Amino acid sequence: MFQPKIVITNELLSSLINLEVSLALIDNLVVSDEWKSRLKTDSLVRRIGAMEKFWDSNLKQDDLLKIVRDDPNRDEKTEELALRLSIVGKEYEVQMVTNWINANKLVEQIVYLSLKFKQKDFGEKDLIQINKLLGERMVDPTDLGGFRKQSLVENSVIRHPEVVEIAYQLEEIMLWVKSTDKQVIHPILRGLYVFAELIRVRPFLHQNFITMALFLVLLIETEGVSFAYCPLEEELFKNKQKLFDLLAKVDSEENGLTVFLEEMVKLMAAAAEKTRIRIMSLMGDSVKYKSESGKAVALSERQVSLMEELTMRGQMTIKELRLVLPLVSDDTILRDLK
């Protein structure tokens, strides 16, 4: 029976508290329906943008915003959508965005039903359906939602189970999910346990990490913890290799998943805090982004990204700032900071 091994440390508790405080402050900041709609759209665009960077896509943020606002029909052909919205990009890049939107809609639907009707019967079939939606028109139809067929996974630092063990281990994980809730374990930790195990199992032929990221949101939000305005994927995709390296060491760690969970909760707390700062900036309430005269300063998207990181860390070197904006020159970064 799947049973995660962890030690609750002061660092883990501190990050959980910081995360919950930031989420609570965000809920108090977002009051009007107009702001809720605007911030949710912004979050969706940023989440998709993080995925697109992960896949080295060249679609611009304006293109992503067009697709999100259009909310295209699932049956519409990709080339017709791109032509209708005047989007210049590769077909698979646009298809990837629409697939993610459809998969996220499924997650939102499951969360809604779970909270409204107290339904907790989601599991492996929903995980597979998410993976299918992410692969539509991009992989062979016979491979949609299909498990990997080779035990050896190239270029992976993690020790994944043999192919014959995938179905059994998935069943064990989902049985554990159904046997626990927030009365037994903190919903964030519960979601992260499953996230870590699913990455370790790596069940699918395609789109594993993106599938697990969406399933993580599903697990957390069905327990009443909302990340509606927090683009969690920005932190996940940016730190993917670091997280994989930590998971690779779990078997040799005396405290099991503890170090991985500490890092993950810290990343989630950072995502929530950056969201709080961004919302305050947009609403003109952030002291950090006001001029000496008290007037709100209008910042560009690049400047907001830099200010988010600087506010979180206090100080940064130009080398660290370059990681925030990898496609921008040092001179431009310094000019944005003036």
C-alpha positions in Angstrom: 0.0 0.0 0.0 1.3 3.4 -1.0 2.4 5.4 2.1 4.5 8.5 1.8 7.4 9.0 4.1 8.0 12.5 5.5 9.1 14.5 8.5 7.3 17.8 9.2 10.1 20.3 9.6 10.1 23.9 10.7 11.0 25.0 7.1 8.0 23.1 5.7 5.6 24.5 8.3 6.9 28.0 7.7 6.4 27.8 3.9 2.9 26.3 4.4 2.0 29.3 6.6 3.4 31.8 4.1 1.5 30.1 1.3 -1.8 30.2 3.3 -1.3 33.8 4.3 -0.7 34.9 0.7 -3.7 33.0 -0.6 -5.9 34.5 2.1 -4.6 38.0 1.3 -5.4 37.4 -2.4 -8.9 36.4 -1.6 -9.4 39.6 0.4 -7.9 41.7 -2.4 -10.1 40.3 -5.2 -13.6 41.6 -4.6 -15.4 42.6 -7.7 -16.5 40.2 -10.4 -14.8 42.4 -13.0 -11.4 42.0 -11.2 -12.0 38.3 -10.7 -12.6 37.8 -14.4 -9.6 39.9 -15.4 -7.2 38.2 -13.0 -8.4 34.7 -13.9 -7.8 35.5 -17.6 -4.3 36.8 -16.7 -3.6 33.7 -14.7 -4.7 31.4 -17.5 -2.5 33.3 -20.0 0.5 33.0 -17.7 0.0 29.3 -17.0 -0.2 28.6 -20.7 2.8 30.8 -21.4 4.8 28.8 -18.9 3.9 25.6 -20.7 4.7 27.2 -24.1 8.2 28.2 -22.8 8.6 24.6 -21.6 8.0 23.5 -25.2 10.1 26.2 -26.8 7.0 27.7 -28.5 7.3 31.1 -30.2 3.7 32.2 -29.7 3.4 35.7 -28.3 1.5 36.5 -25.1 -1.0 38.5 -27.2 -1.7 35.4 -29.2 -2.3 33.4 -26.1 -4.6 36.1 -24.8 -6.6 36.0 -28.1 -7.1 32.2 -27.8 -8.1 32.4 -24.1 -10.6 35.2 -24.7 -12.0 33.5 -27.8 -12.5 30.2 -25.9 -12.6 28.2 -29.2 -14.8 25.2 -29.8 -13.0 21.9 -29.3 -14.0 20.7 -32.8 -12.6 23.8 -34.6 -9.6 23.0 -36.8 -6.3 24.6 -35.7 -5.5 26.3 -39.0 -9.0 27.8 -39.1 -8.7 29.1 -35.5 -5.2 30.7 -36.3 -6.6 32.3 -39.4 -9.7 33.7 -37.7 -7.7 35.2 -34.8 -4.8 36.4 -37.0 -2.2 34.3 -35.1 1.1 33.6 -36.8 2.6 30.4 -35.5 3.2 26.7 -36.0 0.1 24.5 -36.1 1.2 22.3 -33.2 1.9 25.4 -31.0 -1.7 26.6 -31.4 -3.0 23.1 -31.0 -1.0 22.7 -27.8 -2.7 25.8 -26.3 -6.3 24.7 -27.2 -5.5 21.2 -25.9 -4.4 22.6 -22.6 -7.4 24.9 -22.3 -9.7 21.8 -22.9 -7.8 19.8 -20.3 -8.0 22.7 -17.8 -11.8 23.0 -18.4 -12.1 19.3 -17.4 -10.2 20.0 -14.2 -12.4 23.0 -13.4 -15.5 20.9 -14.1 -14.3 18.2 -11.7 -13.4 20.7 -9.0 -16.9 22.4 -9.4 -18.8 19.1 -9.1 -16.6 18.0 -6.2 -17.1 21.1 -4.1 -20.8 21.5 -5.0 -22.0 17.9 -4.6 -19.2 16.6 -2.4 -18.2 14.1 -5.1 -14.8 12.5 -4.5 -14.9 9.7 -7.0 -12.3 11.1 -9.4 -9.2 9.1 -10.0 -7.2 7.2 -12.6 -9.9 7.6 -15.4 -9.7 11.4 -15.0 -5.9 11.4 -15.0 -6.0 9.5 -18.3 -8.7 11.8 -19.7 -6.5 14.9 -18.9 -3.6 13.2 -20.8 -5.9 12.4 -23.7 -7.1 16.0 -24.1 -3.5 17.3 -23.9 -2.5 15.0 -26.8 -5.5 15.5 -29.2 -4.4 16.0 -32.8 -0.8 16.0 -31.7 -0.1 12.2 -31.2 -1.4 9.1 -32.8 -5.0 8.5 -31.7 -4.1 5.0 -30.5 -1.5 6.5 -28.1 -3.9 9.0 -26.5 -3.9 8.4 -22.7 -1.7 5.3 -23.4 0.9 4.0 -20.9 4.5 4.0 -21.9 5.7 0.8 -23.5 9.4 0.8 -22.4 10.8 0.5 -18.9 13.9 2.5 -19.7 13.2 6.2 -19.9 16.0 8.1 -21.6 17.5 11.2 -20.1 15.7 10.8 -16.8 17.4 11.1 -13.5 14.5 9.4 -11.7 14.2 5.6 -11.3 10.9 4.8 -12.9 9.0 1.5 -12.3 8.9 -1.3 -14.9 6.1 -1.1 -17.5 4.3 -4.1 -16.0 4.1 -2.2 -12.6 2.5 1.0 -13.9 -1.2 0.0 -13.7 -0.7 -1.6 -10.3 1.1 1.4 -8.8 -1.4 3.9 -10.3 -4.2 1.9 -8.6 -2.3 2.0 -5.3 -1.9 5.8 -5.5 -5.5 6.4 -6.3 -6.7 4.2 -3.5 -4.6 6.3 -1.2 -6.2 9.5 -2.6 -9.7 8.2 -2.0 -8.8 7.1 1.6 -7.5 10.5 2.7 -8.9 14.1 2.8 -8.1 17.4 4.5 -9.3 16.1 7.9 -6.4 13.5 7.8 -3.7 15.4 6.0 -3.1 19.0 4.8 -4.5 19.3 1.3 -1.3 20.9 -0.1 0.8 18.0 1.2 -1.7 15.5 0.0 -1.6 16.9 -3.5 2.2 17.0 -3.5 2.5 13.4 -2.3 0.5 12.3 -5.3 2.3 14.7 -7.7 5.7 13.3 -6.6 4.5 9.7 -7.0 3.0 10.3 -10.4 6.2 11.8 -11.7 8.1 8.8 -10.3 5.8 6.4 -12.0 5.7 8.4 -15.3 2.8 6.3 -16.7 2.1 7.9 -20.1 3.8 7.9 -23.5 3.4 11.7 -23.8 2.8 14.9 -21.8 3.5 13.4 -18.4 4.7 16.6 -16.5 1.9 18.8 -17.9 -0.6 16.1 -17.0 0.7 15.9 -13.5 0.7 19.7 -13.0 -3.0 19.8 -13.9 -3.8 16.9 -11.7 -2.0 18.6 -8.8 -4.3 21.6 -9.2 -7.3 19.3 -9.3 -6.2 17.5 -6.1 -5.6 20.8 -4.2 -8.7 22.7 -5.4 -11.1 19.8 -4.7 -10.2 20.3 -1.1 -11.2 23.9 -1.2 -7.8 25.6 -1.7 -8.0 27.9 -4.7 -5.2 28.7 -7.0 -7.5 30.4 -9.5 -5.3 33.6 -9.7 -1.9 31.9 -9.1 0.0 30.7 -12.2 1.5 27.8 -10.4 3.0 26.3 -13.6 5.4 29.3 -13.9 7.3 28.0 -10.9 6.9 24.3 -11.7 8.2 24.5 -15.3 11.0 26.9 -14.4 12.2 24.6 -11.7 11.4 21.2 -13.3 15.0 19.9 -13.4 15.6 20.9 -9.8 12.5 19.1 -8.7 13.5 16.0 -10.7 16.9 16.0 -9.1 15.4 16.1 -5.6 13.0 13.2 -6.5 15.9 11.2 -7.7 17.4 11.3 -4.2 14.3 10.3 -2.3 15.3 6.7 -2.0 18.6 7.6 -0.4 17.1 10.3 1.9 16.4 9.3 5.5 13.4 11.6 5.6 11.9 10.4 2.2 10.0 13.2 0.4 10.7 15.9 3.0 13.3 17.9 1.1 11.2 17.7 -2.1 8.1 18.9 -0.3 10.0 21.7 1.3 11.1 22.9 -2.1 7.7 22.5 -3.6 5.8 24.3 -0.9 8.4 27.1 -1.1 7.8 27.4 -4.8 4.0 27.5 -4.3 4.4 30.1 -1.6 6.5 32.2 -4.0 3.9 31.8 -6.8 1.1 33.0 -4.4 3.2 35.9 -3.1 4.1 37.0 -6.6 0.4 36.9 -7.5 -0.4 39.1 -4.4 2.2 41.6 -5.4 1.0 41.6 -9.0 -2.6 42.1 -8.0 -1.7 45.0 -5.7 0.4 46.5 -8.5 -2.5 46.3 -11.0 -4.9 47.8 -8.5 -2.5 50.6 -7.6 -2.2 49.6 -4.0 1.4 48.3 -3.9 3.7 50.6 -2.0 6.6 48.9 -3.8 5.4 50.3 -7.1 4.5 53.8 -6.1 6.5 56.9 -6.9 7.7 59.3 -4.1 4.7 61.4 -4.7 2.4 58.5 -3.9 1.2 57.9 -7.4 0.9 54.4 -8.8 3.7 53.8 -11.3 2.7 52.0 -14.6 5.2 49.2 -15.2 5.8 47.2 -18.3 5.4 43.4 -18.2 9.2 43.0 -18.0 9.4 45.4 -15.1 6.7 43.7 -13.2 8.5 40.4 -13.6 11.7 41.9 -12.3 10.0 43.6 -9.4 8.2 40.4 -8.3 11.5 38.6 -8.0 13.3 41.5 -6.3 10.5 41.9 -3.8 10.6 38.2 -3.0 14.4 38.0 -2.6 15.4 41.5 -1.5 18.4 41.6 -3.7 19.7 39.9 -6.9 22.7 39.8 -9.1 22.5 40.6 -12.8 23.2 36.9 -13.5 20.1 35.9 -11.4 18.0 38.6 -13.1 19.0 37.2 -16.5 17.3 33.9 -15.5 14.0 35.8 -15.0 14.3 37.4 -18.5 16.5 35.0 -20.5 15.8 36.6 -23.9 16.6 40.2 -22.7 20.0 41.8 -22.8 21.8 43.0 -19.6 21.6 46.6 -20.7 17.8 46.3 -21.2 17.4 44.7 -17.7 19.4 47.5 -16.1 17.4 50.1 -18.0 14.1 48.6 -16.8 15.3 48.8 -13.2 16.0 52.5 -13.3 
